[in-house]
Amino acid sequence: MNIETLTKKIQKLPVNQQQQVEDFVTFLESQYAAKSQTLADKRRANRGMAKDIIMADNFDEPLDDFEDYL
């Protein structure tokens, strides 16, 4: 469904039902904003947990344990 079709359908509704649609859209926006904020908060809280981890200089080199498979 595209926005034009949706707009036409909403315009055909009585005013009180149009208000219900607007209220529902506002509700959905607030839920999405709350969920997005929650994810952002989790990311912020976890930032820095690995700050003391240092990657080895030979990180990308093959492991000796797998020499038989290479």
Secondary structure, 3 states (H helix, E strand, C coil): CCHHHHHHHHHHCCHHHHHHHHHHHHHHHHHHHHHHHHHHHHHHHHCCCCCCCCCCCCCCCCCHHHHHHC
